[in-house]
Amino acid sequence: MSSIIFHIDVNSAYLSWTAVEQLKNGAEMDIREIPAIIGGDQKSRHGVVLAKSIPAKRYGIRTGEPVANAFRKCPTLRTFPPDHKMYREKSRELMTYLMKFCPDIEQVSVDECYMDFTGVVHQYATPREAARILKDGIRETFGFTVNIGISCNKMLAKMASDFEKPDKVHTLFPDEIAEKMWPLPIRELYMAGSSSVETLKKLEILTIGDLARSDVQLVEAHLKSHGQMLWRFANGIDDSVVHVEQTGAKGIGNSTTLGEDLTTVEEAKVVLRKLSESVGKRLRKAGQKAGMVSVEIKYHTFQKVSHQQQMMRPTNVDEMIYQTACELFVELWSGEPVRLLGIRTAKLVEEEEPEQMTIFDLQPEQMEKQRRLREAMNVIRQKYGEGAVVKGFRDQ
């Protein structure tokens, strides 16, 4: 049996959730029905459009553009500050609701998730009917709307959910790719950032279909591994699975929103070093080691991506986390400006849990030396501050 994957995406989440909360508290106006945006203080990094209403979209207002630009396009625009605490609560309520229908959920951001519906789809007349019941139930229960994309893999389900909005269900199965996806401009392809799009246009690749029919070696020569991934996506190929995080398997991580978008691997490594130290410290404080490390990137367009790697053996050593994070970043990064970087660890085990040694591991006396060094550094940092002593890292 072919897999059935749903991608669920809240329509203009921040603005919708703000509108629902306002109406619950007695507001007479629904900001989804007027030109309105969610945006922050123009003096801060959050002085950009985080979400927009459909009437605001008609003025050409785009997510990610400066709030000042949006007001030039629509002087009567209404703006409201974000409330991330409330958004997290709305997100939790949504995920709890979805769990009633299907437990196999991978939440990829505060407002979107994948569901592996394969094991429960037989309970419904069709996958589309199941999605319709979910979509309508969310609207009636919570007062906001979602789009649901349906396919046999995650990438195609994601593409389907981005079709006509709001409050819609769309399918994109392999036999529908030529009709529904290939005519779209190349910028509509998942993971095709502006830099990649410009490179592809120079190769006269203007639509997703053009890319699907192109020579993959030519694309790879210009965009390296990212080009091969885009070519695979254009042909509907995606081998990734829905990763379900089991109860009790929570990880430890840290992320940072950058003061300025980073644009080079060298800049990323500086940030990854600091994050690795923070995550390693938290792991050691919790008396745990991580069997998996993942890196999260949020681009300047607010698109989020992540990549993970299983460790050969669990670790809480800063250097090992850093080396792995750098490898993941290089594999994942599309070349687009990065606004946020994060490192997360999972598959945690107790620090004292016995491990099977290999010929590649440090000898016992070397491991003891490393342990004493880390303890000495921790003592100095606790007394004189985090920046008092910094351990050097080997560059990738």
Backbone torsions as a table, in degrees:
resi	resn	phi	psi	omega
1	MET	NA	135.6	179.2
2	SER	-73.0	146.0	179.5
3	SER	-66.5	150.2	173.4
4	ILE	-121.4	111.0	-177.9
5	ILE	-113.8	131.3	172.9
6	PHE	-104.0	140.8	166.4
7	HIS	-116.9	123.0	-177.1
8	ILE	-112.9	127.2	-174.9
9	ASP	-132.9	121.6	178.3
10	VAL	-69.8	130.9	179.9
11	ASN	-70.8	118.1	179.5
12	SER	43.6	62.1	-166.6
13	ALA	-53.1	-54.6	-174.9
14	TYR	-59.4	-43.3	-178.8
15	LEU	-70.8	-41.4	180.0
16	SER	-63.2	-44.9	-179.3
17	TRP	-66.4	-37.6	176.3
18	THR	-63.4	-43.1	179.8
19	ALA	-62.1	-45.4	-179.9
20	VAL	-60.5	-43.7	-179.4
21	GLU	-66.5	-40.2	178.5
22	GLN	-62.6	-44.7	-179.0
23	LEU	-65.3	-37.2	178.3
24	LYS	-63.4	-31.2	-178.9
25	ASN	-93.0	14.3	171.5
26	GLY	100.9	6.1	179.4
27	ALA	-63.3	142.6	179.1
28	GLU	-91.7	-17.8	-176.7
29	MET	-109.5	134.7	174.9
30	ASP	-96.1	111.4	-173.7
31	ILE	-68.4	-9.0	174.6
32	ARG	-73.2	-14.8	-175.3
33	GLU	-101.8	0.7	178.8
34	ILE	-127.6	165.7	174.3
35	PRO	-64.5	107.6	-175.7
36	ALA	-147.3	152.3	177.5
37	ILE	-138.7	160.9	166.3
38	ILE	-104.6	123.4	-178.6
39	GLY	-156.9	158.5	-175.3
40	GLY	-102.5	-163.9	178.2
41	ASP	-62.5	126.5	-177.4
42	GLN	-65.4	-19.1	179.3
43	LYS	-79.5	-14.5	-176.9
44	SER	-102.9	177.5	176.8
45	ARG	-68.4	-15.3	-179.1
46	HIS	-94.2	15.6	178.0
47	GLY	-81.3	48.6	179.3
48	VAL	-131.7	166.7	178.9
49	VAL	-76.0	115.5	178.6
50	LEU	-91.5	-28.3	178.3
51	ALA	-159.8	153.7	-176.5
52	LYS	-139.4	153.0	174.8
53	SER	-82.6	164.5	177.3
54	ILE	-61.7	-42.8	175.6
55	PRO	-59.6	-35.1	177.6
56	ALA	-68.4	-36.3	178.8
57	LYS	-60.7	-31.5	-179.2
58	ARG	-66.7	-19.2	175.9
59	TYR	-87.8	3.5	-179.4
60	GLY	84.6	12.8	179.7
61	ILE	-74.0	132.8	-175.4
62	ARG	-118.6	145.0	173.3
63	THR	-63.1	132.6	179.1
64	GLY	98.4	-13.7	179.5
65	GLU	-83.7	156.2	179.4
66	PRO	-58.0	142.9	178.8
67	VAL	-57.9	-37.1	180.0
68	ALA	-59.5	-40.0	177.9
69	ASN	-63.1	-41.3	-179.2
70	ALA	-61.7	-39.0	179.1
71	PHE	-69.9	-29.3	175.5
72	ARG	-67.2	-32.8	178.9
73	LYS	-76.8	-31.9	-178.2
74	CYS	-144.0	92.9	-177.1
75	PRO	-60.2	-24.4	-178.9
76	THR	-91.1	9.6	-178.3
77	LEU	-59.5	139.5	173.5
78	ARG	-101.8	137.4	179.8
79	THR	-126.0	145.4	-177.9
80	PHE	-135.4	141.6	-178.4
81	PRO	-73.7	152.6	178.0
82	PRO	-73.7	151.9	176.2
83	ASP	-128.7	85.6	-171.8
84	HIS	-67.6	-29.8	176.5
85	LYS	-63.2	-44.4	178.5
86	MET	-66.2	-38.2	179.7
87	TYR	-62.9	-41.0	178.8
88	ARG	-62.7	-37.5	179.1
89	GLU	-67.2	-43.7	177.2
90	LYS	-60.8	-39.6	179.2
91	SER	-63.2	-45.5	178.6
92	ARG	-60.3	-41.4	178.9
93	GLU	-62.2	-41.3	-180.0
94	LEU	-64.9	-46.3	-178.3
95	MET	-64.8	-37.4	177.0
96	THR	-62.6	-40.4	177.8
97	TYR	-63.7	-45.4	-177.7
98	LEU	-65.2	-33.2	-179.8
99	MET	-60.6	-23.6	178.8
100	LYS	-67.4	-24.9	-177.8
101	PHE	-96.7	-35.6	-176.0
102	CYS	-158.1	124.3	-176.9
103	PRO	-80.7	-15.1	-174.4
104	ASP	-87.7	82.0	-174.2
105	ILE	-121.4	135.7	171.7
106	GLU	-118.3	107.4	178.1
107	GLN	-83.5	123.5	-176.0
108	VAL	-106.8	-13.4	173.0
109	SER	-162.8	179.1	-175.5
110	VAL	-63.3	-24.6	-172.9
111	ASP	-122.4	13.4	178.9
112	GLU	-150.9	153.6	179.2
113	CYS	-156.4	163.0	170.5
114	TYR	-107.4	147.7	174.3
115	MET	-128.6	127.6	172.5
116	ASP	-87.4	98.5	-172.9
117	PHE	-89.8	4.6	-172.6
118	THR	-55.5	-43.4	-173.9
119	GLY	-76.7	-13.5	-176.4
120	VAL	-121.5	-4.8	-174.1
121	VAL	-64.0	-23.9	-179.8
122	HIS	-64.9	-14.5	179.9
123	GLN	-78.0	-7.0	-176.2
124	TYR	-122.6	159.2	-179.0
125	ALA	-60.7	-43.9	179.2
126	THR	-149.9	160.9	173.6
127	PRO	-57.2	-39.5	179.6
128	ARG	-63.0	-39.0	178.5
129	GLU	-64.8	-40.7	177.6
130	ALA	-61.4	-43.9	179.9
131	ALA	-65.2	-38.4	179.0
132	ARG	-63.0	-41.4	178.5
133	ILE	-63.1	-42.3	177.0
134	LEU	-61.6	-51.6	-176.0
135	LYS	-59.1	-48.8	-178.3
136	ASP	-67.3	-36.1	178.7
137	GLY	-65.0	-38.3	177.8
138	ILE	-64.2	-44.6	-179.7
139	ARG	-62.8	-43.7	-177.4
140	GLU	-73.6	-32.3	-177.3
141	THR	-80.8	-41.3	-170.9
142	PHE	-112.7	-19.8	178.1
143	GLY	89.6	4.0	174.5
144	PHE	-123.0	169.1	-174.0
145	THR	-116.4	159.6	176.6
146	VAL	-134.1	159.4	165.5
147	ASN	-105.0	143.0	177.1
148	ILE	-125.4	125.0	174.7
149	GLY	-104.4	141.3	-176.4
150	ILE	-125.5	132.5	173.5
151	SER	-162.4	-166.6	-180.0
152	CYS	-98.0	-6.1	174.9
153	ASN	-146.0	168.1	-172.2
154	LYS	-65.7	-44.4	-175.5
155	MET	-62.9	-45.8	179.7
156	LEU	-66.5	-36.1	176.6
157	ALA	-64.3	-40.7	177.1
158	LYS	-61.8	-46.5	178.1
159	MET	-59.4	-42.2	-178.2
160	ALA	-63.7	-39.2	-178.3
161	SER	-68.0	-18.3	179.6
162	ASP	-88.3	-2.1	176.1
163	PHE	-66.0	-164.7	-173.8
164	GLU	-44.5	134.0	179.4
165	LYS	-125.3	166.1	-4.9
166	PRO	-98.1	177.5	170.4
167	ASP	59.3	47.9	-175.9
168	LYS	-127.1	156.5	170.1
169	VAL	-117.7	129.9	179.2
170	HIS	-132.3	147.8	173.2
171	THR	-110.6	153.3	173.5
172	LEU	-150.1	76.3	177.6
173	PHE	-87.1	163.3	-176.0
174	PRO	-50.1	-37.4	-178.9
175	ASP	-76.7	-2.4	177.7
176	GLU	-105.8	-5.1	-174.0
177	ILE	-59.7	-48.1	-176.0
178	ALA	-60.5	-36.9	-177.3
179	GLU	-83.0	-43.9	-170.8
180	LYS	-94.3	-31.2	-172.1
181	MET	-107.5	-42.0	-174.5
182	TRP	-61.2	-32.3	179.0
183	PRO	-72.4	-12.2	-175.8
184	LEU	-70.6	148.1	175.2
185	PRO	-60.6	150.7	-173.1
186	ILE	-59.8	-27.1	-179.8
187	ARG	-66.0	-17.7	-179.7
188	GLU	-81.4	-10.2	-178.8
189	LEU	-71.8	136.0	178.5
190	TYR	-56.6	130.1	178.0
191	MET	77.8	7.3	176.6
192	ALA	-91.5	94.6	179.1
193	GLY	-78.4	173.4	-174.3
194	SER	-61.5	-37.0	179.6
195	SER	-64.2	-45.5	179.0
196	SER	-65.3	-39.6	-180.0
197	VAL	-61.8	-42.8	179.8
198	GLU	-64.4	-39.8	177.6
199	THR	-63.7	-43.3	-179.3
200	LEU	-66.5	-35.9	178.7
201	LYS	-63.4	-35.5	177.2
202	LYS	-65.5	-23.1	175.9
203	LEU	-91.5	10.0	-179.1
204	GLU	63.0	32.0	173.2
205	ILE	-101.9	102.9	-171.1
206	LEU	-108.4	-26.3	-179.6
207	THR	-121.6	166.9	177.5
208	ILE	-63.1	-36.0	177.2
209	GLY	-63.4	-39.4	177.0
210	ASP	-57.6	-43.9	-179.3
211	LEU	-66.7	-42.0	-178.8
212	ALA	-60.7	-34.6	-176.9
213	ARG	-92.3	-0.3	-176.3
214	SER	-82.1	170.2	177.3
215	ASP	-78.7	116.4	-176.4
216	VAL	-61.4	-31.7	-180.0
217	GLN	-67.7	-34.9	176.8
218	LEU	-66.1	-44.9	179.6
219	VAL	-63.7	-43.5	-179.3
220	GLU	-65.2	-32.8	179.3
221	ALA	-64.3	-29.6	-178.4
222	HIS	-95.9	-29.7	-175.6
223	LEU	-122.5	6.5	177.5
224	LYS	57.1	-142.8	-173.7
225	SER	-65.5	-28.7	178.0
226	HIS	-65.2	-35.5	178.0
227	GLY	-65.3	-39.8	177.5
228	GLN	-64.0	-40.2	178.3
229	MET	-62.3	-43.9	179.2
230	LEU	-62.9	-40.6	178.4
231	TRP	-61.5	-42.8	177.8
232	ARG	-62.6	-44.5	178.6
233	PHE	-61.5	-41.1	179.8
234	ALA	-60.9	-28.4	177.8
235	ASN	-94.8	9.2	175.8
236	GLY	78.4	17.3	-176.2
237	ILE	-96.0	122.7	178.2
238	ASP	-155.5	115.9	-176.8
239	ASP	-96.4	-0.1	-177.5
240	SER	-67.8	153.6	-178.3
241	VAL	-116.3	163.9	175.7
242	VAL	-76.0	115.6	-178.7
243	HIS	-89.7	113.9	-178.9
244	VAL	-98.4	121.6	178.9
245	GLU	-86.7	115.8	-176.6
246	GLN	-72.7	151.1	175.8
247	THR	-58.8	134.1	-180.0
248	GLY	89.2	-4.8	-178.0
249	ALA	-104.1	25.3	180.0
250	LYS	-60.5	147.3	-178.0
251	GLY	-107.0	-174.6	177.6
252	ILE	-122.5	133.3	-178.8
253	GLY	-157.1	179.6	177.9
254	ASN	-157.3	149.8	177.2
255	SER	-144.3	163.5	179.9
256	THR	-144.2	133.7	171.8
257	THR	-85.7	128.1	-169.7
258	LEU	-83.7	145.0	177.5
259	GLY	-63.5	-35.3	174.7
260	GLU	-136.7	144.3	179.1
261	ASP	-58.5	133.1	175.9
262	LEU	-89.9	149.0	-173.1
263	THR	-132.5	4.0	-179.9
264	THR	-134.7	158.5	177.4
265	VAL	-63.9	-37.9	-179.5
266	GLU	-60.6	-43.3	178.0
267	GLU	-63.9	-39.2	-179.9
268	ALA	-64.2	-38.6	-178.3
269	LYS	-62.9	-36.6	178.3
270	VAL	-61.1	-43.9	-179.9
271	VAL	-68.8	-42.8	-178.6
272	LEU	-63.0	-32.6	176.5
273	ARG	-61.3	-48.9	-179.3
274	LYS	-63.0	-42.0	179.4
275	LEU	-65.4	-39.0	179.3
276	SER	-61.9	-42.4	178.2
277	GLU	-62.6	-41.9	-179.2
278	SER	-65.7	-46.3	-178.8
279	VAL	-66.4	-42.7	178.2
280	GLY	-59.8	-42.7	179.3
281	LYS	-62.0	-43.0	-178.9
282	ARG	-67.6	-36.8	176.8
283	LEU	-62.8	-47.0	-178.5
284	ARG	-65.3	-37.7	178.7
285	LYS	-63.6	-34.5	179.5
286	ALA	-84.2	-3.8	-179.5
287	GLY	68.4	35.7	-175.8
288	GLN	-131.6	161.4	172.3
289	LYS	-124.9	155.0	-175.7
290	ALA	-107.1	135.0	176.2
291	GLY	-96.2	-5.4	179.9
292	MET	-145.6	139.1	176.3
293	VAL	-123.9	136.0	175.6
294	SER	-130.1	152.3	176.6
295	VAL	-117.6	135.1	177.6
296	GLU	-113.7	136.4	176.1
297	ILE	-123.1	132.3	167.6
298	LYS	-114.5	120.8	-178.7
299	TYR	-80.1	170.5	-179.8
300	HIS	-63.0	-17.1	176.9
301	THR	-86.6	0.6	-177.8
302	PHE	75.4	7.1	173.5
303	GLN	-73.1	134.9	-178.9
304	LYS	-109.8	138.5	174.0
305	VAL	-139.1	157.1	177.3
306	SER	-148.6	159.6	-179.9
307	HIS	-147.3	142.9	-175.5
308	GLN	-132.0	160.0	-179.7
309	GLN	-144.0	134.6	175.2
310	GLN	-75.9	133.6	178.4
311	MET	-81.6	148.0	177.1
312	MET	-61.7	-33.7	174.3
313	ARG	-151.6	147.7	-178.3
314	PRO	-57.5	146.3	-177.6
315	THR	-147.7	155.2	167.7
316	ASN	-131.9	22.4	-179.0
317	VAL	-87.6	126.5	-176.9
318	ASP	-51.8	-46.3	-174.9
319	GLU	-60.4	-41.4	-179.2
320	MET	-67.7	-39.7	177.9
321	ILE	-64.5	-42.5	-179.3
322	TYR	-63.4	-48.2	-178.6
323	GLN	-59.6	-43.6	179.8
324	THR	-66.0	-42.0	-179.2
325	ALA	-62.7	-40.2	178.4
326	CYS	-63.3	-42.7	178.6
327	GLU	-61.9	-43.5	179.8
328	LEU	-64.5	-41.7	-179.3
329	PHE	-61.2	-47.0	-178.6
330	VAL	-60.7	-38.9	179.2
331	GLU	-69.3	-34.5	-170.9
332	LEU	-89.9	-36.1	-168.9
333	TRP	-64.0	131.7	-179.1
334	SER	-89.1	-8.1	-175.6
335	GLY	97.8	-6.7	178.9
336	GLU	-76.9	153.9	176.5
337	PRO	-57.4	137.7	-174.8
338	VAL	-107.2	129.6	-179.8
339	ARG	-98.9	-31.4	-178.2
340	LEU	-139.0	140.9	173.6
341	LEU	-126.5	142.6	178.6
342	GLY	-145.6	150.9	172.9
343	ILE	-123.7	132.9	178.7
344	ARG	-131.3	143.1	175.6
345	THR	-118.6	151.7	179.7
346	ALA	-148.5	-172.3	-175.7
347	LYS	51.5	54.7	-175.5
348	LEU	-77.7	143.8	175.1
349	VAL	-131.4	159.6	178.0
350	GLU	-64.0	141.5	-176.0
351	GLU	-58.4	-33.7	-176.3
352	GLU	-90.1	2.8	-178.9
353	GLU	-64.0	132.0	-178.5
354	PRO	-58.9	145.6	-179.8
355	GLU	-127.3	148.2	175.9
356	GLN	-81.3	119.8	-179.8
357	MET	-76.6	151.7	174.1
358	THR	-125.4	169.0	-179.0
359	ILE	-67.1	-13.8	-178.6
360	PHE	-91.3	-9.1	-177.8
361	ASP	-76.0	159.3	174.2
362	LEU	-64.7	149.1	174.5
363	GLN	-70.3	157.1	-176.6
364	PRO	-51.5	-41.9	-178.9
365	GLU	-68.1	-32.1	176.9
366	GLN	-69.8	-41.0	179.2
367	MET	-63.7	-40.2	178.5
368	GLU	-64.7	-38.9	177.9
369	LYS	-63.2	-42.7	178.0
370	GLN	-62.9	-40.9	-179.2
371	ARG	-63.8	-44.3	179.7
372	ARG	-64.4	-37.3	178.4
373	LEU	-62.6	-45.2	179.6
374	ARG	-63.2	-41.2	179.3
375	GLU	-63.3	-41.3	179.1
376	ALA	-63.7	-41.7	178.5
377	MET	-63.2	-40.5	179.8
378	ASN	-63.5	-40.3	178.8
379	VAL	-62.1	-45.5	179.4
380	ILE	-62.5	-43.6	-179.1
381	ARG	-64.9	-40.0	179.8
382	GLN	-64.5	-32.1	-177.1
383	LYS	-85.5	-40.6	-172.4
384	TYR	-114.8	-1.9	178.4
385	GLY	108.8	160.9	-174.2
386	GLU	-62.1	-32.0	-176.3
387	GLY	-87.7	3.9	-175.3
388	ALA	-65.8	-34.1	179.7
389	VAL	-144.9	135.5	-177.7
390	VAL	-129.9	130.4	178.5
391	LYS	-85.6	136.9	179.5
392	GLY	-71.9	149.5	178.4
393	PHE	-118.8	146.0	173.9
394	ARG	-81.6	126.8	179.5
395	ASP	-66.4	154.1	176.6
396	GLN	-75.9	NA	NA
